[in-house]
Each structure stands twice: as structure tokens, then as C-alpha cells.
Amino acid sequence: MATTRRLPSDLGLTTAAARVIFSPDDDSAGRVEMAVRRLSEAIRLGLLLDGERLPAEATLAEQMGVATVTLREALALLREQGMIETRRGRRGGNFVTSPRNQAAGLYARLNEFSTEALRDLGDHRSAVAGTAAKLAAERAVDGELEGLAQRLERFRQAGTVSELRRADAEFSLAVAAAAQSPRLAVQELRLRAEIGDLLWLDLNDGAQQHAWSLRAAMLEAIKGRDPATASELAERSVTFDTRRLVELRIQGYRLAPAPGKGVRA
């Protein structure tokens, strides 16, 4: 049975996005597996950044609805994967760690996808994002609209890949949450975790501006209670992302982003 849990105020998330991350949705999954998946997804999405301190273990376990011993097992697995490090002492705790040479790893990861797989994933993302935007235009409340605007502004001002990734992930999850459909929000989370890091490969200033303009127009449609337009713009945004990745994959991708272009790594 679902319960209301205290959500973290120190993770930089909206309440809606935090609920997506920290509320279990799959009773068939083992509790350790669920905790590992949720935290690793948050790290890959950029919702938890390199160097960011996690809440105390007892607090985090409560938020995720698991026993403290279960959370400790999950953290141990994440430490083995290099995603979490534990520091001792007065200012110690569990901290997020990002892999070194991340850009090269992402280019290698892109090569694991075929162009057909990228297009198929784009179709799935388009269906989810379009439906979420449509329902958000019908159901979002004023506070959620204000939160969306704040996250879109963070996207516009992002100067690094980490900032951009986090702002866009928060914006997309907030749109899904504003749709008032937990299942859609979870689907958005899963798809973002699968593709999210790759969206910003080799992104130049013009591409970043275009990505922002599509999201800005979608937000205006949501605020204007125009479900059809909001859905269309969400789908166009995903199509733009997918075409970029397919083109990079066809080109064989570069081992490093071109210097001086777009956001900084």
C-alpha cells in the first residue's frame, strides 16, 4: 500500500520529480534491486550530481520505503559500480561520483545502439512525452506551471553538460508529473535513464537554442491549455533529439566533442 513519505529538500528536485525517484513502483522487484535502480537512474539522469551528498541513510531509506539494511546493501553495490563513494569523519556520508572520461564513455555507449534501436527508442519516447504534455495541458495546476517555467529557465542558462542534463531531466519529469499520471511519470523516468546522457553529445549552441525553443513553445501550449499543440511540440522535441543521435551514429561519432562548441563538459 502506498504511503506518503517525507521527500528530500536537499536534492534540488521538485516534490513531483522527487516522488518519481523515491517512491517504489514495482512490487515484483527485489527491494535492493529497486533501490539500486532508482538511485542509479537519478545519477545517470543528472538529478543527483557528481559530488552531491545523499541524505542520511535512515532518512533515505524512509524516503524510498525500504529498510536501512536494504539501503546499505544497495549503496554497497553502487560503490562497487563506482557511482557512490563513502567518506568518513565529521563531514562524511555517501556522495555521488561520476565516471572519469565521461564523454569518451558516452560515445562508446552510443555505438552500442543501432540506428534502428535509436529510432525505436525515439518512437517510445515520443509516445510518452506527447501524451504527458497533452495531459499536463489539461491537468497541471498553477504551482506546477511555475515549477516548469523555473526549470526551463535553468535549461536556457545551462553552461555545462551537467547543468543542461539536470535541468532538462527535471523539466521532462515535471511535465510527466503534471500530467497526474504516475505510470507515465515512471515511463518517462525509465526512458530518460536509458537515453538521457546521450542527448547532449556534440551539442552546439544552435542545437541547444533550438532544443530550448521547442520546450519553451511546449510550455506555452501547456500554460495555454492547448493539449493538441503541447503534444505535437513534445513529439517534435523528441524527433529533434532522435535525429541528432541517428546522425551521430551514422557518422561513426567522434571520440571527443569539438573544442569550443556548445556547453562545456
C-alpha positions, 0 to 999 in steps of 0.5 A: 500500500502506498504511503506518503513519505517525507521527500528530500529538500536537499536534492534540488528536485521538485516534490513531483520529480522527487516522488518519481525517484523515491517512491517504489513502483514495482512490487515484483522487484527485489527491494535492493534491486529497486533501490539500486535502480532508482538511485542509479537512474537519478545519477545517470539522469543528472538529478543527483550530481557528481559530488552531491551528498545523499541524505542520511541513510535512515532518512533515505531509506524512509524516503524510498520505503525500504529498510536501512539494511536494504539501503546499505546493501544497495549503496554497497553495490553502487560503490562497487559500480563506482557511482557512490563513494563513502567518506568518513569523519565529521563531514562524511556520508555517501556522495555521488561520483561520476565516471572519469572520461565521461564523454569518451564513455558516452560515445562508446555507449552510443555505438552500442545502439543501432540506428534502428534501436535509436529510432525505436527508442525515439518512437517510445519516447515520443509516445510518452512525452506527447501524451504527458504534455497533452495531459499536463495541458489539461491537468497541471495546476498553477504551482506546477506551471511555475515549477516548469517555467523555473526549470526551463529557465535553468535549461536556457542558462545551462553552461555545462553538460551537467547543468543542461542534463539536470535541468532538462531531466527535471523539466521532462519529469515535471511535465510527466508529473503534471500530467497526474499520471504516475505510470507515465511519470515512471515511463518517462523516468525509465526512458530518460535513464536509458537515453538521457546522457546521450542527448547532449553529445556534440551539442552546439549552441544552435542545437541547444537554442533550438532544443530550448525553443521547442520546450519553451513553445511546449510550455506555452501550449501547456500554460495555454491549455492547448493539449493538441499543440503541447503534444505535437511540440513534445513529439517534435522535441523528441524527433529533434533529439532522435535525429541528432543521435541517428546522425551521430551514429551514422557518422561513426561519432567522434571520440571527443566533442569539438573544442569550443562548441556548445556547453562545456563538459 
